[in-house]
Amino acid sequence: MIGALELGLIYGVMALGVYLTFRVLNFPDLTVDGSFTTGAATAGALITLGHSPVLATLAGAGAGLVAGAVTGVLHTKGRIDGLLAGILTMIALWSINLRIMGTTKPDATGTSNLPLLRADTVFTPLRDADIDKTWMSLAIIFVGVMLVKLVVDWFLSTNLGLAIQATGDNGPMIASFGVSTDGTKILTLALSNGLVAGCGALVAQYQGFADISMGIGLILVGLASVILGQAILGQRFIWIASFAVVFGAVLYRMIIFGALKVGLDPNDMKLITALLVIAALLLPRWGFLKKLPSLRDRGGRVAPREPAPEPAPALAAAASTGTEGK
């Protein structure tokens, strides 16, 4: 169970990246399926070649930044539909990721799997201190993820962050104030995929391998985390919305953990994820979550106002004639 919680928290970094594009920028970015693996492949290759795990993780996030920027340039400068731009980048990254992992084997043009079980990773100090998979390690990972969340909250509260939010809400309006919407889109896509790739680098080190197929269907996991968390906790305030997506990532992992515990086939996990997203989208429309007012109120939802009482007939008549009556 602790392992599922830890993995859920790590995937919370990926969910924050999806939140930036899906909610803040209102952009359907499919690059994440490729950039997640790019981060894992870059970090895995550098660690295998003997480099520092911390630098390898940062390099993985940097590779994701580049991938997201490419999608942004294709969309804004190339005038390619956003969905198609993400798909094109994702497809290109498949071959690039094979090349990246192939750098560990000079005789090969590419490899689809990099084992990291015997290599030092960012989680090695936890194992050396004999606190791996304990509540202490869970608390350390939680603090790390919350620091990333706070940085995202701070960034979105800056002038640039507000411009990004305005771009997602009403691009033509913010462009009329002189803001380059092309620039905000490219920056947001880069930051989003940087977070996703950084998460991929951490997941590869946590699980002990980087694999070419580990990012397939990841956008569905990210959407499930965002939608589930915000359906429960709300999204009116930035700090609650960002916490909600991390909570959603943990909740998603716990649901998958429970599904596996009761004996469901691992091959059905993608189907379960799709059903979770459908349920999270439909249940609020059917009024199911209205039965949880305490959770919604904590999420910053404003309670509906009571209807104003109708004026007395005499006052209404006076108002229509411009006098108060005798």
N, C-alpha and C positions, 0 to 999 in steps of 0.2 A: 504493500500500500504506500509506504514512504517513497519507494521508487517511482510510483505513478504520480504522486504529488510533486516530486522533484522534476520529473519530466514535463508535467503540466506547467510548472512555473517557468521552465526553460522555454517551452513553446509559447509562453506568454509574451516573450520578446518578439516572436514572429507575429503574434496577434496584434501587437502594437504597430508593427509595420503595415499589416493589412488594414488596420483601423485608419491609418493616415491616408491611404488611397481610397478605401471603400467608403468611409464615413466623412472624413474631413474634405478630401479633394473630390469626392463623388466620381471616382474613376475606376472602371472595372479592369484591374491590372492582373493579367495572367502570367506576368514575368516571374512571379514568386515561385512557381513550380520549377523553374530553371535556376533562379538565383539562390534558392535554398541549397541546392546541390552544389552550386558554384562555391558557396562559402564552405561547405563541408569538404569539397575536393581540394580547395586551396589550402585550408588549414591542415587537412590530412597529409597532403603532399609535402608541405613545409615541415611538419612535425616528423614525418618519415625521413626527411633529409637532414634532420638534426637541429632544426631551428627552435627557438623558444615558443612554447605553446601560446603564451600571451601575444607575442608578435604574430604568430600564425593565425590566431583568432581575429586580430585587428586586420590582418591582410585579407582574410576571408570576407570581413565586413566591407573592406575597401573594394574588393572585386564585385560585391553586390551593388555598391554605389555606382560603379561604372555601368553595370548591366541595367540598372534602373534609369540612369541618364541616357543610355542608348534608346530605351523605349520612349523616354520623354522627347528626345530629339526626333525620332521617327514620327511621333504623333504631332508635335508642334511645328517643326521645320519641314518635315516631309509631307505633312497634311494627310497622314495615314490614320485611319480609324483607330481609336485607342485600344479597342479589343484586339484588332488585327495586329497592331504594333506589339502588344504584349505577347501574342502567340508567335510572331516572327522571332522576337528575341528569345523566347523560351525554347523554340526549336533549334536556333543557332547555338544556344548554350549547351544543348545535349552533346554536340560534337566538341565544343570547347572544354566541357567538363572532362570528357574522356582524354583529351590532350593534356589537361592539367594533371590528372592522376597518372598519366603515362610518363610524366617527367621523373617519376621515381624509378622507372625502368628504362634506361637509355636505349635498350635494344627493342623496345616496343613503341608503337605509335599511340597506344592508348590502353587503359585498363579500366575495368568496370567496378573494381572493389579494392579498397585500401584498408588492411587490418591495422588497428592502433592499440590492440590489447597490451602489447609489451612496450609501448612508447609512453613517455611522460606527457601528461596532458594537464590542463588547468585544474582537473579534479584529482590529480595525483596527490597533492598535499592532504586532501581529505582522507584518502586511503592510507597514507603514511601515518596520519594522526589517529587512525583507527576510529574515525567518526563517519565513514562513508555509509550512506543509506541509514542514517540515524536522524533523530529530530534536530540534532545540532547542525548537521549538514543541510537539512531542509531549511533551517532558520538562516543559514549563511546564504543559500541560493535565493531565498525570499528577499533578503536585504539587497542583494545584487540586482534582482529584477526590479524591486521598488526604486532603486536609484535610477535605473534606466527609465522607468515610468515618470519619475520626477523631472528628469531632463526633458522628456517629451512634453510634459505639462508646461515647463518653463518656456520651452521653445515656442509652443503654440500661443503663449501669452505675450510674446514679443510682437513688435510691429510687423516683422516678416511673417511670423506665425499667424497673426490676424489677417494679413494679406492672403495667405494660403487658404484660410478658412473662408474668406470672402470670395476667393476664386472658385471654391467648390459650391458656395451658395448662389452666387450671381456673378459669373465671369465678366459679362459685358459692363455691368455696373462698376466693378472695381477697375476695369480697364479704362473707363472714362475718367478715373482719377489719376491716371498716369502710371498705374502698376502694370508691369509686364507679366501678363498671365502665362505666357510661354515660359518665362523664367521660373515662376512659382510652380508650374506643373513639372518641369524638369527637376527642380530641386526636391519637390515632394516625392516624386517617383524614385529619385536617387536615395533619399533618406529612408524611404520605406523598404526598398530592396537591400539597403545596407543593414537594416535591422533584421530582415529575413535571413540574409546571408550570414550575419553574425550568429543568429540562432542556429543555422545549419552547422556552423563551425562548432558550436557548443554541443549540439546533439551528437555529432560525429564523435567527439571526444568522450561524451558521456556514455554512448552505446558501445564504443570501442571499434568503430569502423565507419568508413565513408563509402557509400554505394551510389552508383549512377541513377538508380531508380528511387532513391529515398525521397525525392521531391514530388513524385507523381501524385496528383490529387491533393497537394498541400493547400491549394487555394480553398478547397472545400473545408479543410480543417480550420483554416483561418477564418472563413466566413462563419463556420459553426461557433467558434470561440467568440467572435464579435457579436453575433446575433443572440446567442444564448445568454451571454453575460449582460448585454444591454437590455434584453427583454426582461430580465429579473431586477437589475439594479438601476436601470434608467440611463439616460445620456444627456441630461440637460446641461450639466456642468462638465467642463473638460476633465477635471481631476477625478470625478466619479466615472465618466465615460471610459477613461483610460484604465482605471482600476477594474471596471466591469469586464473589459476584454481580457485582462489577465485572469480574473476570476472565471470567465468563460472557458479559457484554455485549460485551467485546472479542472473545472467541472466536466469538460469534454473528456479529459484523460480518465477521470474517475468513472464516467459512464462506460467508456471502453474497457476499463479495468473490471468493472462489475459484469459487463457482458461476457468477457472472457472467463471470469470466475464461475459463471453459471453454466459454462460449457458451450457457448456459441462458437461457431466456426470462425476462425480468424479471417477466412476469405470473405466473410460477410460484413467486415468492419466498414468498408466503403458504403455499403448499403445502409448500415446503421447511421453513419455520418450524414448521409443524404436525408434520411428520415428525421434526424435531429434538427437539421436546418429547416426542413419543411414544417415541423412541429413548432419551432421557434417563430417562424414567420406567420403561421396561421392562428396559433392560440391567442395572441394578443387581439387579433381581429375578431375572434369569437368571444372576447370578453373574459377569457379564463383568468388572465393575470389581474383583473380588477378585484379578484378575491384576495389579493395580497397587497392591501393598501399600505401597510407599514414599510414593506420593501420598496414600493414605488415612491413613497414620500421621501425615503432616505435618498433615493436617486435624484431628488431635486424636482420632481414633478409638481407642478402647481395644482393644488386642489381646485376643482371647478367651483366657481362662485355660485352662491344661492341666487335664484332669480329674484329680481327686484319686485317688491309688492306693487300691485297696480294702484294708481292714485284713486282717491275717493271720487265718486261721480261729481260732487260739487266743485272740487278743485279742478278736475278735468274740464268742466264746463267753463270755469273762470279763466283757465289758461287759454281756452279756445277763443274767448271773447276779449281777452286782454285785461279783465278785471277780476277781482277776488270775490265778487258777490257781496251782497249786503248782509 
